[in-house]
Amino acid sequence: MTESAREGIDITRILDASRELVFEAWTTPEHFAAWYGGDAEVPLDRVSLDVRPGGAWSLVIVVPGTEMPFHGVYREVVAPERLVFTLKDAAAPADIEGETVTFTDRGDKTTEMVFKQRGGNLTAEQYAAAEDGWEAFFDALVARLASL
């Protein structure tokens, strides 16, 4: 696959936390707000997660001088194994494919988290920037899990 034909993001992380705790970090507003956005502020009063198939989610990332709202819909919820959801910002087309994150128990209270973002609506450069953003978010997730 050439860089110009990139159609998504694939990130795998091994996390030092149980699968149940990692799933909770993705599905509980207090935990999600603490890591989503990396170092940016995500006000808890602007986070809404209706974690069920067809349920909506939304939040706002606040950086100096601007607010970035994100929202989507959960397409599949299989606790504590898998989430499939859409993620949209102001520029996202209506027909994006969405994100999938799976959580595999590796024993010894470690979890393999596999994140996939698809859609094909971004340029190769935009996917690279989005991947860097997700990596920063997941670094914040690691820090959050270590604090629990």
Secondary structure, DSSP 4 states (H G I P E B T S, - for coil): --GGG--EEEEEEEESS-HHHHHHHHHSHHHHHHHTTTTSB--GGG-EE--STT-EEEEEEEETTEEEEEEEEEEEEETTTEEEE--B-TT--TT--EEEEEEEE-STT-EEEEEEEE-S-S-HHHHHHHHHHHHHHHHHHHHHHHH-
